[in-house]
Amino acid sequence: MKEVLVVGGGAAGMMCSLLLSEKGFKVTLIEKNEKLGKKLFITGKGRCNLTNYSDAEEHLNAIQSNRKFMYSALYSFTAYDAVELFNSLGLETKVERGNRVFPASDHSSDVIKTLEKVLKHNNVRILLNTKAARLLISGNGQEKSEIKGVLLSDGKKLFAHKVIVATGGRSYTSTGSTGDGYKFAVSAGMEVIPQSPSLVPMNSPDEDVRKLQGLSLKNVGIKLSSEKKVLYSDFGEMLFTHFGVSGPVILSASAAVKPGCFSEELMLHIDLKSAVPEEELDRRIIRIFEENRQKEFKNSLASLFPSKLIPVMVSRSGIDPYRKCAEISREERRNFLSHIKDFRVRITGLRGFEEAVVTKGGVSVKEIDPGSMESKKVSGLYFIGEVLDIDSFTGGFNLQLCWSTAAAAAHHIL
């Protein structure tokens, strides 16, 4: 029976181990943490957004880095295939808004338990609290180099004809994602693209943001722009924090921020009433002012905004908060309207890897065969999951990259 070593017991590593064991391989899964799936456990706020129940084209469109590379893998093992597999293993799933797939129980632990159960049933050897120190390669990354196994941190050598690196990126470092896979790639003579946090909250120096700390807004439109162009636009849910802005739509916007973007000023434009056309909103404001003619401006806005937002909007409008609504001019009203449809927040940076959902950058896909995930430099060496220079938007798309790259490697290995 041929031996395969899988380094990393996260989403990609567990899936690849499962698929290989189903084919009859003798699989050893090496995990430096005390348990498998540590990062998977916290994804989707502990609910685990398994995938996005949409076709391969939709998944390709969501990818931010190296879309073409994933074409073969995503068409060979789709989101529908992933859901079908999990269902066949006994995990019930459900589809929510935005085609996001979750376990029916809403517990990420059930996803991990499902995978672990099959791994143990298939006699996968699981080595916990075990760290891979370096790869054992013949030829030192030169022509005709091939993998021989892995050297563990305790000095023990494990030999195998195939080694799969599934060590993840650098996001959520507390879960063990500390960039080990990049060192392995470099030792194999492969290029590694510099990493940066992605799907991460954003920093803002604006005092208004501090005043709004804790305020969550739903169904707002956002547009992130540099001095030269619009980088991202969408609508959804966001949150003001003590450092800046966060929430699903903000995390997705961060994926569009390329390294070097902060050499220019980035501006977040928020449409607080994205579902209401401008002229319709103007008529609504006129009606509010008519109904509150003798009220002070600051006391007339309860039907428009959450209470925490009212003082900030009054300040931004430039209208005297004690002015009677009947005294507000058309010009002042139109200016107020413009601040509702374009609430601006300066963005000065992204938060760090510890708060990032995924990592942008990683093992260069130019070094990897897209059909098999095998290294072009070292025969028998594979890289799957987040360790690769691929990343996508929120909504289950990134986990599907893990499932699809794991399946590509497992199906290729003979």
C-alpha positions in Angstrom: 0.0 0.0 0.0 1.5 3.4 -1.0 2.1 5.9 1.7 0.9 9.5 1.5 1.8 12.2 4.1 -0.6 15.2 4.5 0.8 18.1 6.5 -1.9 20.2 8.0 -5.2 19.1 9.5 -7.4 21.9 8.4 -10.2 22.0 5.8 -8.0 21.1 2.8 -5.9 18.6 4.7 -8.8 16.7 6.2 -10.7 16.6 2.8 -7.6 15.4 0.9 -6.9 12.7 3.5 -10.5 11.6 3.4 -10.6 11.3 -0.4 -7.2 9.5 -0.5 -8.2 7.0 2.2 -11.4 6.3 0.2 -9.1 5.3 -2.7 -7.3 2.9 -0.4 -4.1 4.8 0.3 -2.3 4.6 3.6 -2.6 8.2 4.8 -0.8 9.9 7.7 -2.2 13.3 8.6 0.2 15.5 10.5 -1.2 18.3 12.7 0.8 20.5 15.0 -2.3 21.5 17.1 -3.9 19.4 19.8 -6.9 18.8 17.5 -8.0 18.9 13.9 -9.9 21.7 12.2 -9.0 24.5 14.7 -9.6 27.3 12.2 -12.6 25.5 10.6 -14.2 25.6 14.1 -14.3 29.4 14.2 -15.3 30.0 10.5 -18.7 31.6 9.9 -18.8 32.8 13.5 -18.7 29.2 14.7 -21.4 28.1 12.2 -19.0 27.1 9.4 -20.1 28.5 6.0 -19.2 25.3 4.1 -19.5 26.6 0.6 -21.6 28.8 -1.7 -24.4 26.8 -3.4 -23.7 28.2 -6.9 -22.0 27.0 -10.1 -18.3 27.0 -10.9 -18.6 30.2 -12.9 -20.0 32.0 -9.9 -17.1 30.7 -7.8 -14.6 31.7 -10.4 -16.0 35.3 -10.5 -15.6 35.6 -6.7 -11.8 34.8 -6.8 -9.6 37.8 -6.4 -6.2 36.2 -7.1 -5.3 33.9 -10.0 -8.8 33.0 -11.1 -7.7 31.1 -14.3 -5.6 28.8 -12.2 -8.7 27.4 -10.4 -10.7 26.8 -13.5 -10.0 23.0 -13.8 -10.3 22.3 -10.0 -13.6 24.2 -9.6 -15.2 22.5 -12.5 -13.9 19.1 -11.5 -15.2 19.4 -7.9 -18.0 21.9 -7.6 -19.9 23.3 -4.7 -22.7 20.9 -5.5 -20.2 18.0 -5.3 -19.0 19.3 -1.9 -22.6 19.5 -0.5 -23.5 16.1 -1.9 -20.3 14.6 -0.4 -21.0 16.0 3.1 -24.7 14.9 2.9 -23.6 11.4 1.9 -21.3 11.4 5.0 -24.3 12.1 7.2 -24.0 15.9 7.6 -27.3 17.7 7.0 -26.9 21.1 5.4 -29.0 24.1 4.7 -28.8 27.0 2.2 -29.3 30.6 3.5 -29.3 34.1 2.0 -26.7 34.6 -0.7 -26.6 30.8 -1.3 -24.4 30.3 1.7 -24.3 26.7 2.9 -24.2 25.8 6.6 -24.6 22.6 8.6 -28.2 22.3 9.6 -27.2 22.2 13.2 -25.4 25.6 12.9 -22.4 24.0 14.7 -19.0 24.0 12.9 -18.0 21.2 15.3 -20.4 18.9 13.4 -18.5 19.5 10.2 -15.2 18.5 11.9 -16.8 15.5 13.6 -18.2 14.3 10.3 -14.7 14.4 8.6 -12.9 12.9 11.7 -15.4 10.0 11.8 -14.6 9.0 8.2 -10.9 9.5 8.7 -10.9 7.2 11.7 -13.1 4.7 9.9 -10.7 4.6 7.0 -7.8 4.1 9.3 -6.1 7.4 8.5 -3.2 7.8 11.0 -3.6 11.1 12.7 -0.6 12.6 14.5 -1.7 15.5 16.7 0.8 17.8 18.5 3.2 16.9 15.8 5.1 19.6 13.8 6.7 19.1 10.4 10.1 20.8 10.5 11.1 20.4 6.8 10.6 18.4 3.7 12.9 15.6 2.7 13.7 16.1 -1.0 16.2 14.4 -3.3 18.0 16.7 -5.7 17.6 19.8 -3.6 15.1 21.5 -5.8 17.0 20.9 -9.0 15.9 19.0 -12.1 14.4 15.6 -11.4 14.0 16.4 -7.7 11.4 14.3 -5.9 9.8 14.1 -2.5 11.0 11.5 0.0 9.1 12.4 3.1 9.0 14.8 6.1 11.4 15.5 9.0 9.5 16.1 12.2 10.6 18.7 14.8 11.5 15.8 17.2 14.0 14.5 14.7 11.9 11.6 13.5 11.6 11.0 9.7 8.5 9.9 8.0 8.9 8.6 4.4 6.3 8.6 1.7 6.1 8.7 -2.1 3.7 11.7 -2.0 3.6 14.7 0.4 0.7 17.1 0.4 1.2 20.5 2.1 -2.1 21.9 3.5 -0.7 24.2 6.2 -3.0 27.2 5.5 -1.9 30.8 5.3 -1.1 33.4 8.0 -4.6 34.4 8.9 -5.9 33.7 12.5 -2.4 32.8 13.6 -3.7 31.7 17.0 -5.1 28.6 15.1 -1.7 27.5 14.0 -1.6 29.3 10.6 1.9 30.6 10.9 3.2 30.3 7.3 5.0 27.0 7.7 4.0 26.0 4.1 5.8 29.0 2.6 9.1 27.8 4.1 8.5 24.3 2.7 7.9 25.8 -0.8 11.1 27.9 -0.6 13.1 24.9 0.4 11.7 23.2 -2.7 13.0 26.0 -4.9 9.6 27.5 -5.4 8.5 31.1 -5.5 6.3 32.5 -2.7 4.3 35.7 -3.2 4.4 38.2 -0.3 1.4 37.9 2.0 -1.1 40.4 3.2 -4.4 40.1 5.2 -7.6 39.7 3.2 -11.3 39.7 4.2 -10.3 41.8 7.2 -11.7 44.9 8.9 -10.4 48.4 8.0 -8.9 51.2 10.0 -10.2 54.7 9.9 -9.0 57.8 11.8 -12.3 59.6 11.6 -13.8 60.8 14.9 -17.3 60.2 13.7 -16.4 56.5 13.4 -15.5 56.4 17.1 -18.8 58.0 18.0 -20.7 55.3 16.0 -18.8 52.4 17.7 -21.0 49.4 18.0 -23.6 50.5 15.5 -24.5 47.9 12.9 -26.2 48.9 9.7 -28.1 46.5 7.3 -28.7 46.8 3.6 -26.4 49.7 3.1 -24.6 50.3 -0.2 -20.9 50.8 -0.1 -18.2 51.9 -2.6 -14.5 51.8 -1.9 -12.5 54.1 -4.0 -8.9 55.4 -4.5 -8.0 58.7 -5.9 -8.1 57.2 -9.4 -10.9 54.5 -9.5 -13.6 52.5 -7.7 -12.1 49.4 -6.2 -15.2 47.7 -5.0 -19.0 48.3 -4.7 -21.7 46.2 -3.1 -24.5 46.3 -0.5 -25.0 44.4 2.7 -24.3 44.6 6.5 -21.5 46.6 8.1 -20.4 47.6 11.6 -18.6 50.7 13.1 -15.9 49.8 15.6 -13.4 51.5 17.9 -10.8 51.3 15.2 -12.8 51.7 12.0 -15.3 49.5 10.1 -16.1 45.8 9.9 -18.9 43.5 8.9 -19.5 41.2 5.9 -19.6 43.8 3.2 -16.5 45.5 4.5 -14.5 42.3 4.7 -15.4 41.6 1.1 -14.3 45.1 0.1 -10.9 44.5 1.7 -10.2 41.7 -0.8 -10.1 44.3 -3.5 -7.4 46.3 -1.8 -4.0 45.5 -3.4 -0.7 46.0 -1.7 0.4 49.6 -2.3 -3.1 51.0 -2.4 -2.5 53.0 0.7 0.0 55.2 -1.2 -3.2 56.9 -2.2 -6.1 58.0 0.1 -8.9 55.4 0.1 -12.4 56.6 0.8 -15.4 54.5 1.8 -18.7 55.9 0.5 -21.8 54.6 2.4 -25.3 54.9 1.0 -27.3 54.8 4.2 -30.6 54.4 2.3 -29.4 52.3 -0.7 -32.9 50.8 -1.3 -34.5 54.3 -1.7 -33.8 56.3 -4.9 -32.6 59.8 -4.3 -35.7 61.7 -5.4 -38.0 59.4 -3.4 -35.8 59.9 -0.3 -36.0 63.7 -0.9 -39.8 63.6 -0.9 -39.7 61.6 2.3 -37.4 64.2 4.0 -39.8 67.0 2.8 -42.7 65.1 4.3 -40.8 64.6 7.6 -40.0 68.3 7.8 -43.6 69.2 7.0 -44.9 66.9 9.7 -42.4 68.4 12.2 -42.5 72.0 11.2 -42.1 73.4 14.7 -39.7 70.8 15.9 -36.0 71.4 16.1 -34.0 69.7 13.3 -32.2 67.4 15.7 -35.5 66.1 17.1 -37.1 65.3 13.8 -34.9 62.4 12.5 -36.0 59.4 14.6 -37.8 57.8 11.7 -34.7 58.1 9.4 -31.8 56.9 11.5 -30.8 54.8 14.6 -30.5 57.1 17.6 -26.7 56.8 17.7 -26.4 58.0 14.1 -28.6 61.1 14.5 -26.0 63.5 16.1 -23.4 62.6 13.5 -25.8 63.2 10.7 -26.9 66.5 12.1 -23.3 67.6 12.5 -22.4 66.5 8.9 -25.4 68.3 7.5 -24.1 71.7 8.6 -27.7 72.6 9.7 -28.1 74.2 13.1 -29.5 71.4 15.3 -31.9 73.9 17.0 -33.3 75.3 13.7 -37.0 74.6 13.2 -37.7 72.2 10.4 -39.9 74.8 8.7 -36.9 77.1 8.4 -34.6 74.7 6.6 -34.0 75.8 3.0 -34.1 73.6 -0.1 -30.3 73.9 -0.5 -29.7 72.8 3.1 -32.1 69.9 2.6 -30.4 68.8 -0.6 -27.0 68.9 1.1 -28.4 66.8 3.9 -29.6 64.3 1.4 -26.2 64.1 -0.2 -24.7 63.1 3.1 -27.3 60.3 3.5 -26.5 58.9 0.1 -22.8 59.4 0.4 -21.6 59.1 4.0 -17.8 59.2 3.7 -15.2 57.4 5.9 -11.5 57.7 5.3 -9.7 54.4 5.2 -6.0 54.4 6.2 -5.2 50.7 6.4 -6.3 47.1 7.0 -6.2 45.2 10.3 -3.7 42.4 10.8 -3.5 38.7 10.1 -4.9 37.9 13.5 -8.3 39.3 12.4 -8.1 38.3 8.7 -10.3 35.5 7.4 -7.9 34.6 4.7 -4.4 35.4 3.4 -3.7 37.1 0.1 -0.4 35.8 -1.4 1.3 32.5 -0.9 2.9 29.8 -3.0 3.0 31.0 -6.6 0.5 29.2 -8.8 3.1 29.4 -11.6 4.9 26.7 -9.7 1.9 24.4 -9.5 0.1 22.2 -12.0 -3.5 23.5 -12.0 -5.0 20.1 -12.7 -3.2 18.2 -9.9 -1.8 20.8 -7.5 1.6 19.1 -7.9 4.8 21.1 -7.7 6.4 21.7 -11.1 9.8 21.6 -9.3 9.5 18.5 -7.1 7.8 15.4 -8.2 5.3 14.0 -5.7 5.0 17.3 -3.7 1.6 19.0 -3.7 0.2 22.2 -2.3 -3.5 22.7 -1.5 -5.8 25.2 0.2 -5.0 28.6 1.6 -1.2 28.1 1.4 -1.6 28.8 -2.4 -1.8 32.3 -3.8 -5.5 32.2 -4.3 -8.2 34.1 -2.3 -11.9 34.9 -2.8 -14.8 36.9 -1.4 -16.8 35.9 1.7 -19.8 33.7 1.5 -18.3 30.2 1.4 -16.1 30.7 -1.6 -12.8 30.3 0.2 -13.7 27.0 1.8 -14.7 25.7 -1.6 -11.1 26.6 -2.8 -9.9 24.2 -0.1 -12.3 21.4 -1.1 -11.6 21.7 -4.8 -7.8 21.9 -4.5 -7.9 19.0 -2.1 -10.0 16.9 -4.5 -7.7 17.8 -7.5 -4.7 16.5 -5.6 -6.5 13.4 -4.3 -7.9 12.4 -7.7 -4.6 12.8 -9.4 -2.5 10.7 -7.0 -2.0 7.1 -8.2 
